[in-house]
Amino acid sequence: MIELIDIGVKRAKLLNPDFKFEDWHFDVVKCMDSIPYIEDYTQCDNVDLNNFDVTQICGTGHYCYYGLTWLEMLGSLQRFSRVRNYSNFSSYINRKDDIYLAKIDNSYYITSGNHRFCVAKFLKMPIMEVFVTKFVRIQ
């Protein structure tokens, strides 16, 4: 995993030459499957959120990133080279296709758009429009 951290640091510096370590970089990306009693939740609402603060994201539904820290996740993004091809990171992050979150209780999990959400999180760049599916626990 040290290799993923090294790659993550290099990529973070590509995104932001003034990159400095923060505590959350070493937080483990939470996985939706590990939510206690996840089978007791049901979809209740779909909403579009504007100017979404990506720092609220705590995890993902994609198994490839389970157990990784956010820095390791950045290091493991397989299509990161596409990110570097954009002259403006905002145009990459704010593409309208396939960018979805699940809100479970008060936590947000990525269900589609892991690359863009991860990059946005490291840039602390809000996403202009996000589709969110809210889930509530069945009583």
PEDAPE-V603588 format. One record per pair of residues at least 12 apart in sequence whose C-alpha atoms are under 10 Angstrom apart, sorted by the first residue. I is the first residue (numbers start at 1). GAP is how many residues later the second one is. D is the distance in Angstrom with one decimal. If there is no record, write none. Layout:
<<I,GAP,D> <I,GAP,D>>
This chain:
<<1,67,8.4> <1,68,9.6> <1,71,7.3> <1,74,9.6> <1,75,9.8> <2,70,8.3> <2,73,10.0> <3,69,8.4> <3,72,8.1> <3,73,9.4> <4,64,9.1> <4,65,9.5> <4,67,7.6> <4,68,4.9> <4,69,7.6> <4,70,8.0> <4,71,4.8> <4,72,6.1> <4,73,9.6> <5,20,9.8> <5,21,9.4> <5,63,9.6> <5,64,8.5> <5,65,9.1> <5,66,5.8> <5,67,4.9> <5,68,8.5> <5,69,8.3> <5,70,6.2> <5,71,8.9> <6,65,8.7> <6,66,8.2> <6,69,7.3> <7,64,8.5> <7,65,7.7> <7,66,9.7> <7,67,7.8> <7,68,4.7> <7,69,7.8> <7,70,9.8> <8,17,9.6> <8,61,9.9> <8,62,8.5> <8,63,5.1> <8,64,5.7> <8,65,7.3> <8,66,5.0> <8,67,3.7> <8,68,7.5> <8,69,9.0> <9,12,8.8> <9,16,9.8> <9,62,7.0> <9,63,8.7> <9,65,8.3> <9,66,7.4> <10,64,9.6> <10,65,8.2> <11,60,9.2> <11,63,7.2> <11,64,6.9> <11,66,9.9> <11,69,8.4> <11,70,9.8> <11,73,9.4> <11,108,9.4> <11,111,9.8> <12,59,8.2> <12,62,7.7> <12,63,8.7> <12,107,8.4> <12,110,6.9> <12,111,8.4> <13,109,9.9> <14,70,8.0> <15,68,9.1> <15,69,8.2> <15,74,8.3> <15,104,7.9> <15,105,9.7> <15,107,7.9> <15,108,7.0> <16,106,8.5> <16,107,7.1> <19,103,9.0> <19,104,9.2> <21,50,9.5> <22,100,10.0> <24,31,9.4> <24,34,9.8> <24,45,8.5> <24,46,7.4> <24,47,8.8> <24,98,9.9> <25,44,6.6> <25,45,5.1> <25,46,5.2> <25,47,8.5> <25,48,9.5> <25,49,9.5> <25,96,9.7> <25,97,8.4> <26,42,8.7> <26,43,5.1> <26,44,6.1> <26,45,6.4> <26,46,8.3> <27,31,9.0> <27,32,10.0> <27,40,9.7> <27,41,8.3> <27,42,5.2> <27,43,6.3> <27,44,8.5> <27,45,9.9> <28,30,8.7> <28,31,8.3> <28,37,9.3> <28,38,8.1> <28,39,6.0> <28,40,5.5> <28,41,4.1> <28,42,6.4> <28,43,9.1> <28,44,9.0> <28,45,9.3> <29,28,9.2> <29,29,6.3> <29,30,4.7> <29,31,7.0> <29,32,9.9> <29,36,7.1> <29,37,6.5> <29,38,6.4> <29,39,5.9> <29,40,5.5> <29,41,5.9> <29,42,9.5> <29,43,9.3> <29,44,7.9> <29,80,9.4> <30,27,9.4> <30,28,5.9> <30,29,4.1> <30,30,6.4> <30,31,8.6> <30,35,8.8> <30,36,6.8> <30,37,7.4> <30,38,8.6> <30,39,8.9> <30,40,9.7> <30,77,9.9> <30,78,9.9> <30,79,8.0> <31,27,8.5> <31,28,5.5> <31,29,5.3> <31,30,5.8> <31,31,7.6> <31,32,7.6> <31,34,8.1> <31,35,5.8> <31,36,8.0> <31,37,9.9> <31,78,7.8> <31,79,9.4> <32,26,9.6> <32,27,7.0> <32,28,6.2> <32,29,5.2> <32,30,8.4> <32,31,9.2> <32,34,9.2> <32,70,9.1> <32,72,8.8> <32,75,9.9> <32,76,9.4> <32,77,6.9> <32,78,8.9> <32,79,9.3> <33,27,9.1> <33,28,7.1> <33,29,9.4> <33,30,8.8> <33,33,9.4> <34,27,9.8> <34,32,9.6> <35,69,8.9> <37,100,8.6> <38,66,9.1> <38,97,9.7> <38,98,9.8> <38,99,8.1> <39,98,8.7> <39,99,9.3> <40,95,9.7> <40,96,8.3> <40,97,5.5> <40,98,5.6> <40,99,8.2> <41,63,8.1> <41,64,9.5> <41,93,9.7> <41,94,6.0> <41,95,5.2> <41,96,4.1> <41,97,5.7> <41,98,9.1> <42,62,9.5> <42,92,8.4> <42,93,5.2> <42,94,5.6> <42,95,6.3> <42,96,6.7> <43,59,9.2> <43,60,9.5> <43,61,9.3> <43,90,6.8> <43,91,5.9> <43,92,4.4> <43,93,6.6> <43,94,8.9> <43,95,9.8> <44,89,7.6> <44,90,5.8> <44,91,5.5> <44,92,6.4> <44,93,9.5> <45,58,9.7> <45,87,8.3> <45,88,5.9> <45,89,5.2> <45,90,7.2> <45,91,9.1> <46,55,10.0> <46,56,9.2> <46,57,9.7> <46,85,7.2> <46,86,5.7> <46,87,4.5> <46,88,6.1> <46,89,9.2> <47,83,8.3> <47,84,5.9> <47,85,5.3> <47,86,6.5> <47,87,7.8> <48,52,9.5> <48,80,9.8> <48,81,6.5> <48,82,5.5> <48,83,4.6> <48,84,6.0> <48,85,8.9> <49,78,8.9> <49,79,7.8> <49,80,5.6> <49,81,5.2> <49,82,6.4> <49,83,7.1> <50,76,8.8> <50,77,7.2> <50,78,5.1> <50,79,4.5> <50,80,6.5> <50,81,9.0> <51,74,9.1> <51,75,5.4> <51,76,5.3> <51,77,4.3> <51,78,6.2> <51,79,8.2> <52,73,8.9> <52,74,5.2> <52,75,5.1> <52,76,6.3> <52,77,6.9> <52,78,6.9> <52,79,10.0> <53,67,9.2> <53,68,8.5> <53,71,7.9> <53,72,7.5> <53,73,5.0> <53,74,7.0> <53,75,9.2> <54,54,9.1> <54,63,6.9> <54,64,8.5> <54,65,9.7> <54,66,6.7> <54,67,5.4> <54,68,9.1> <54,69,9.5> <54,70,6.9> <54,71,7.2> <54,72,5.9> <54,73,7.2> <55,53,9.6> <55,62,9.6> <55,63,9.8> <55,65,8.9> <55,66,6.0> <55,67,8.9> <55,69,7.0> <55,70,9.0> <55,71,8.6> <56,50,9.1> <56,51,7.2> <56,52,6.5> <56,53,9.1> <56,65,9.1> <57,44,8.6> <57,45,9.7> <57,46,9.3> <57,49,10.0> <57,50,6.8> <57,51,4.8> <57,52,5.9> <57,53,7.3> <57,60,8.4> <57,61,9.2> <57,64,8.2> <58,12,9.5> <58,49,6.5> <58,50,5.9> <58,51,6.1> <58,52,8.4> <59,42,9.7> <59,43,9.8> <59,48,8.3> <59,49,6.9> <59,50,4.7> <59,51,6.3> <59,52,9.3> <59,55,9.5> <59,59,9.9> <60,41,8.5> <60,42,8.8> <60,48,8.2> <60,49,4.6> <60,50,4.3> <60,51,6.2> <60,52,8.5> <60,53,9.7> <60,54,7.5> <60,57,9.9> <61,40,9.2> <61,41,8.8> <61,48,6.5> <61,49,6.0> <61,50,5.4> <61,51,8.3> <61,53,9.2> <62,47,9.5> <62,48,7.8> <62,49,7.1> <62,50,8.3> <62,52,8.1> <64,12,8.8> <64,13,9.6> <65,12,9.1> <65,49,9.2> <70,48,7.7> <70,51,9.1> <70,52,8.8> <71,47,9.2> <71,51,8.8> <73,41,9.2> <73,42,9.0> <73,45,7.6> <73,46,9.9> <74,40,9.6> <74,41,7.9> <74,44,6.5> <74,45,7.3> <74,47,9.9> <74,48,8.5> <76,39,9.7> <77,37,8.4> <77,38,6.4> <77,39,9.9> <77,41,8.9> <77,42,9.6> <78,37,8.6> <79,36,7.7> <80,35,7.4> <80,36,9.5> <80,39,9.0> <82,33,9.9> <83,32,8.6> <83,33,8.5> <83,36,8.4> <89,27,9.4> <89,30,8.6> <89,31,8.4> <89,34,8.8> <89,36,9.0> <90,26,9.7> <90,30,8.4> <90,33,9.6> <90,35,7.6> <90,36,8.8> <90,37,8.2> <90,38,9.2> <92,23,9.9> <92,24,7.2> <92,27,9.4> <92,28,9.4> <93,20,9.1> <93,22,8.7> <93,23,5.1> <93,24,7.3> <93,25,9.5> <93,26,7.6> <93,27,6.5> <93,32,8.5> <93,33,8.8> <93,34,6.7> <93,35,8.7> <94,22,8.2> <94,23,9.7> <94,26,9.4> <94,31,9.9> <94,32,8.9> <94,33,5.9> <94,34,6.2> <94,35,7.3> <94,36,9.0> <95,21,9.0> <95,32,9.3> <95,33,9.2> <95,34,9.0> <96,32,9.2> <96,33,7.6> <96,34,8.4> <96,35,9.7> <97,15,9.4> <97,16,8.5> <97,33,9.8> <98,13,9.0> <98,14,5.8> <98,15,6.0> <98,16,9.7> <98,18,9.9> <98,32,9.2> <98,33,8.8> <99,12,7.7> <99,13,5.2> <99,14,4.7> <99,15,8.2> <99,16,9.7> <99,17,8.0> <99,18,8.1> <99,28,9.5> <99,30,8.5> <99,31,6.1> <99,32,6.7> <99,33,8.9> <100,12,5.0> <100,13,6.6> <100,14,9.1> <100,17,9.4> <100,29,9.6> <100,30,6.1> <100,31,5.0> <100,32,5.8> <100,33,7.8> <101,12,8.6> <101,13,9.7> <101,16,9.6> <101,29,7.3> <101,30,6.4> <101,31,4.8> <101,32,6.3> <101,33,8.5> <102,29,8.6> <102,30,5.5> <102,31,4.8> <102,32,5.8> <102,33,7.2> <103,29,6.7> <103,30,6.1> <103,31,4.7> <103,32,6.0> <103,33,8.7> <104,29,8.7> <104,30,6.3> <104,31,5.2> <104,32,6.6> <104,33,8.5> <105,29,8.2> <105,30,7.1> <105,31,6.6> <105,32,8.0> <106,28,9.6> <106,29,9.8> <107,27,9.9> <108,24,8.7> <108,25,9.6> <108,26,9.1> <109,23,9.5> <109,24,9.9> <110,22,9.4> <111,21,9.2> <111,22,9.4> <112,19,9.9>>
